[in-house]
Amino acid sequence: KLSWLPRQLIHISCYYYMMVEDNLENRLKNEGMPVPNVWVELEGEFLDFNKEKQTLRCKFPVRERYFNPLPTTLGGIIDSWIDITMGPLTVLLGQRAVSKNFSIKYLKPVGPSIEYVTAVAWRESVDGRDSLYKGELYLDNGTLAAVAESEFVEIRKS
């Protein structure tokens, strides 16, 4: 059941240091795509990348350990699902960038009846080293659960 773990661990260490290649979109089967450490914990799965529309869709299982006592998913987990979809998208679009700020609006709770969520991220605009990314989180029934935006800043080349 943990067969994905060694494959993911190989990719984690290179996330912010990897040189972007023209064919990076071919790596979306979790086989060479640089991912943040939390990707392993949240069991992310890449669904599709559209270079022309500058979008990335990822799927995440909803686990009981993410719930508060109500029980609904903690806001920090919801934030993470969207943020770790935006981060790899920056790499796929040829940037070496980190988030400068992140804001989110929660629309629907993610409770125990939900098996998985889908995060969709896209690049809205670019202004020099700064880029604005937006994201949405959908429940497994297609309901929009959260909307977010984040400003990313490209890392200066040394």
N, C-alpha and C positions, 0 to 999 in steps of 0.2 A: 504493500500500500504506500510505502514511502519511496518508491522507485524514482520519483521525480526529484527528490531531495539532492542527490549528488550532482545531477545535471544543473539544477538551479544554483547550487553553491559555487560552481565553477564560474558562473556569470556575474555573481553578485560583486565580487571584488573589483571588477573593471567598470562599474557603472559610470562614474564621473570622469574616468581617465581614458575611456576608449576613444579611438579616432573614428570618426563617422565615415562610413563607406557608402558609395552610391547604391549598392545592392542590399542595404540594411533591411529593407522591407521583406526580403526573402527569409528573414530569421524569425518570423512570427510564430513558429511552432514551439516556442520556449526552448529552442536549440541554438543558443548563441545570442539571443537578445539580452542586452544588459538590463538587469532589473534591480530595484532597490531591495535591501535586506527584508523589509516587511512583506515583500511579494511572496516569499516562502511561507511565512506565517499565515498569510491570508489566502493562500492557495489559488493565486490568480491564474487565469487562462486567457490568452490572447484569442479573440474571435476574428477580427479583421482590421486591416489598415488600408485606408484610401489616401494615397499620396496626393492625388489631384484635389480632393476635398479637404485634405489635411486633418483627417479624423482617425481615431483609434477606438475600438470597442473591446472591452474586457469583461470577463465573467468571474464572479466570486461566490463561493458557497456561503450561506448564512449559518453560523455555528452558535450553539447555545452559550458558549463561553463569551460571546460578544454582547450578551444581554445584561441590562441593568435589572434590578428587582421588579420592574413593572410588568412583564418583561418586554423591553424593546432594545434594539441595538444601540449601543453607545454612540454618541455623536462623533467621537474621535475615530471610531471604526468607519463610519460613513464617510467622514472626511478623507480617511486613508484610501478607501476604495477609489475615490475620484482622483485624489492627488497622485496615486501610483499608476493611474492611467495617463494622466497628463505628463508625468516625468519621462516615461519611455517614448511618448509621442515627440517630445522635444528632440530626443536622439534620432528618431526615425526621420524627422524633418531637417536633420543636419545641424542641430544646435548642441552645444555643451553648456547647459543652462541649469540653474537652480531656482527654486521658487523664492520670490521676494516677499510676497504676501499671498494670502488665501482667504477667501470668504465664501460662506455657504448659507443657503436657506433650506431648511428642512420642510418638506411639504406633507409627507406621509410617514408614519412609523414603519420600521422594518422589524416585524415581530416573528414569533415562532412558526407561523403558518407559511412563511416565505422560505423557499428552498435555496434560491440564489438571486443575486442582483446582477445587473449589467450596467457598467459605467461606460459612458461615451464622452470622449474629449475631442476638442478641436481647437486649432489656433485661429483666433479671431483677428489678430493684427500683429504687425511687427513695426517697431520704431527704434532703429539703431540696434543697441544690444538688448533692448526690452521687448518682450512679446507678451501679449495678453492671450491666455487660454481660458476656455470655458468648458464646463462639464455638466453632465446630467447623470442621475442614477435612477434606474428603472427597476421595479420589482419584477418577479418572475411572471406576473400577470400583465405586464406592460404598463403599469401605473407609474407615472413620474413621482419619485420620492424625494428628490433633492436637486437643487441647481447650485452651481458653484462657479467661481472665477478665480484665476490666479495670475499674478504678474511674474514672469520669469525673466531673469537677467543672465545673459551669456557670460560664461567664465572667460576672463581675459587670457589670451595665449601667453605663456611665459617665454 
